[in-house]
Amino acid sequence: MTQDLLQALALQSQEPAHRRRGRELAAALLRAAGATLDRLAQRLALVEARPMREPVLEFHAEAGAPEGALYVDGHLVGRLEGVQRL
């Protein structure tokens, strides 16, 4: 062993037990968090991204529909007041 390693081990053995336990607990928590993030990243890598497509625009001005309703991908985004047709 090198001199630096021996000195580090000697200093560590002089460290109070509660600090050593705290450091060991923190290290264990960080290892567990890292393993969890690694599993999540592997799972996300398996999910295929949906292909990008153009938004679908709809305009409704017929009887029974809200006058001048403007939809994007099936969601109402606004109304065009006074507009009967596009």
N, C-alpha and C positions, 0 to 999 in steps of 0.2 A: 504494500500500500504506500501511496505517496504521503509525504509529510502533510500536505494540505488536507487530504482526506482524513488523516488521523486527527488533525486539529479540529476539523469540523465534527467528527464523531465525539471527541472529548467535550466540545462545547454543547453538543446536543444532549449528552448525558447529564450535563449540569443544568439543563433547562428544567423549569418547574413542570411537574406532571400535568397540571391542568392546561398549560400552554401546549404541551406536546399532544394531549388528547384533542384539544381544539384544532390544532393543525392537521392531525390525522382525520378528524371528522370533516373538516373543510376539503381535504384532498379526496376523501371518499365521496362526498357530495358532488364535487367537480367531475370525478370519474363517472359517476352515475349519470349526471347531466350530459356529459359527452357521449356516453353510450346511447342514451335516449335520443339525442339529436342525430346521432349516426343512423339509428334505426329509422327515424323519421325521414331523413334525407334519402335513404335507400328506398323507402316506400314511395316517396314523392317522385323519385326518378323513374319509377315504373309506370306512373300515370302519363298517358299520352295527352298532349295538349290538343284542345279542340282547334280545328282549322278556323282561321279568321275568315269572316264573311262580311259582306256589306249589310248594314242594317236594313230591315224591311220597314218602309214607310207606308202608312195607311192614312187615308183621309175619308171621313164619313160625313155625308150631308144628306142622306136619304131619310125617308120617314121612319120613325122608330129609333133612330140613332141620334145621339147628341149632335146638334147643329155645329158644323165646323170642327169636329173633334179630330185631333191630329195624334196618331199613334206611332210609336217606334218600337218595333219588335213586340207588338201586342200590348205595350204599356202606354196609357194616356200621358202625353207630355204637354198638351196644351190645347187651346181652342183658338180658332181663327174667326173672330166675331165678324159677322156680316158677309162671310165668304160662303157662297153656295156651291161652287165647284172649282176644282183646280185644273 
